[in-house]
Amino acid sequence: MENTRETLTVKLFADGADLSGMIEMATQPFISGLTTNPTLMKKAGITNYSNFAKSVLKEIKNKPISFEVFSDELDEMRKQAETIAAWGENVYVKIPITNTRGESTVRIVKSLVESEVKVNITAMMTNDQVRKVVAVLNPKVDSFVSVFAGRIADTGRDPLPIMKDCLKTVSENSRCELIWASPRELLNIFQADQIGCHVITATNDILNKLNLVGHDLTQYSLETVKMFFNDAVESGYKL
């Protein structure tokens, strides 16, 4: 059966840090939530973290949004998480699975979920990491675990078996959802959907390609030829 946007059951989250782009995506009925991170914010030229986040939350109130802590000290991470969580009911706090010294954040996660903070544990790449996190999550509080399938693929490994294993682990907590993070191409959305992954988060450039789903390949070939030709003409190339 041919892939179509209408048949997708995986939830689509828009990943970015451009305020106008985030607001635009949030208005789209096919977007179920949003995520961002310090790297995306840096690329977007964001210099005041809290002002940016509060500007986003002023405009987007009815879809989940994940904002990430940025301290490298575990106890300070917890304090930052509490501050971020207080910004809105739709806020999930992204906690990296370790700090830069490789120290696990699981105890911080446990402390936060006991206080009913909604978390999104990020930068995970193994089912062992997911298993340790799921073991401490609050079964009464919604949560996400983000596994970076795209980065797994960057190492030459097929992420699908890992994502399937992670999905089984996450199923132990009915309030926890697995996010397929860092997709590299539109096809990843359909791969995530086919294995039953709950969520995939993607940048706007990937999400915008949804308009190409089912596009006639012969026509797409012709459009590509025209693009090459027009660019050559506009550049004034001569031999």
N, C-alpha and C positions, 0 to 999 in steps of 0.2 A: 504494500500500500504506500502511495506517495505521501511524503511529509506535507502537512499543511499547518498553518498557524492555528486554525480553528480546532484541530484535534489535540493540541497540547494540553496536558494536565499539570505539568510542572509549573510552579509559580515563577514569574519573571521579576527579578529585582534589578533596578538600574543602579549601576556603580559609577560614581563620578563625584566631582567637587565644584562644578560650575553651577552657580546658584540658578541662573535662568534655565539651564539645561535640566537641572533637577526638578524645578517647578513644572517645566513642560512635560517631562516624563511622568511626573506624579498625576498629571491630568489624564493620562492615557489609561483606558479601562483595562488594557492587557498588562499593565505594570502593577504588581501587587505590593511592592515595597522598594526601599532604596538603601544603599550602603555607600560608605566612603571610607577613606583611610588617610593617614598623614602624608603618604607619598602622593596620592592624587591631589590633596590639598596644597602641597608644596608646588606641584606642577601648575596648579591653577592660580598660584600667586597669593594664596590665603596667608595672612600674617597674624590675624587675631582669631584663635581657634573658637573661643566661646561666642564671639560676635557672629562669626560665620554660622555656627550651629544654630544659634537662636534665630538668625535670619531665616534659615531653612525651616525651622520648626514653626515660625510665625506663619509660613505659607502652607506647610504640609502638616496636617494634623490627624489625618485619618488613615495613614499607611505607615507600617513599621519602618523606622530608620535606624541604622546602626552607626554609632560614632565610637571611635577607638581611643583608649587610653594611650598615653605616650611616655609615661615614666618607665624607667628601667628598674626601679626599686619596687619590690612586691608590695610593701605596705603603702607606699605612695600610690601604686596602681589602684589599690582598694579605695583610697580616698578620692582619687580622680573618678573612679567608677561611680561612687556614690553621688558625686557632684553632677556628672553627666546624666545619670539616671533620673535625677530630680528635674531635668529640663522638660520632660514631657512624658505622658502616658504611653506614647507610641515609640519611645526610645529604647533601643537595645544597646547595651554597652559591649563593644568589642574588646576582648581580652586575648592577647597573643598566648599561645600555648606555653611559651617559655619567655624569659627575658633574654637579653643579648649574651648572658653568661651561660645559657642553657638550663637555668633553674626553672623547674616546673611551676606553673601558676595555679595548679589544681587546688591547692589549699585556699588561695584567694578566691577562686571560683566558688568553692564550697561555702566560704564565708558570705559571699555576695548573694548566692541563691537562697541561703538560709534567711537572708533579709528580704527575700522576694524581689531582688533586682533581676531584671530580664537581661540575659547575657547572650553574646554571640562569640563563641570561642573560635579564634581565627589562626591562620597560618599553619594548620595541621596538614600532614601528608601521610600519616600511617593510621591503620586501624587500632594499633596499640595506644596511640595518643587519644583517639576517639573513645576507646573503651574506658580509659582512666577518667576522662571528663564525664562521660555519661553516668559513671558510677556515683558521682557526687551531685548531679543535677537534681533540682527540686522537682518532683513529679507533679507538683501543683502549680508550677510557674512555667510559662512559655519560654523556650530557649532555642538557639540555633547553634550548630557546629559547622564551621566552614572548612572544607577540605579542598586544598588547592590542586584540583585535577589538572589544570593547565600546566602548572609548574612540575607536577609529576610527569606529565607527557614530555616536558622539556628535557628530562633526563633520559629519554629513550624508553621509558616504561609505559605500558598500556595502563591508563588510569581506571579503566572500566572494572577490572576485577577488584581493585582496591575500593572503589566507590560502592560496589555491590556489597562487599564485606562491611563497610562503614554503615551502609543502610540497614543491614541486619542488626548491627550493634545499636544504632540509634532507635530502632523499633522497640527496644526495651523500655523506652520512656515515651509515652504517647504525647507528651507536651513538647518534645524536642523534634526539631526538623533539621535535615541534612541539607547544607548548601553546597552545590557544585560551584566552586570559586575559580577565578582566573581562567575562564574559557578563552580559547585562542581563535575560534571560528564559529560561525553560526551553527554548523553541524553539531557542535557540542550541546546545544540546546535540545536537539532531538535525541541525542545519546542519553542525556540526563533524563529526559522524559521517558524513554524506552525502558530504563531500569527502575523507574518509579521514584527517582530522586524528588524530594519535596520542592526544592528551590534551586534556581541557578541565577547567579548575579553576574551581569555583563555590562560592559561599558556601552555608551550610546552608539558608538560606531558599529558594534556588533548587533545591537538591538535594531538599529535602523535597517540592517540587511534583511529583516523579516519581510520587508516589502518584496524581496526577490524570491521568496519561497514559492516554488512551483513555476517560476519564470521559464518560458520556453528557451531551451538551450541553444537552438539555432539562432533565435532572435538575439540572445545574449552574446553569442559569438559575433554577430554582425555589429552589435553595439560596441563591442570591444575593439573590433577593427576600426570603426569610425573614431573611437577615442584616440587610438594610436595615430591615425591619419591627421585628425584635427590638431593634436598636440604638435606633430611634426610641422604642419603648415604654420601654426601660430609661432613656433620657434624660429621659423625662417631657415630651416636647414637646407643646405645645398651641397651637391657633390661635384 
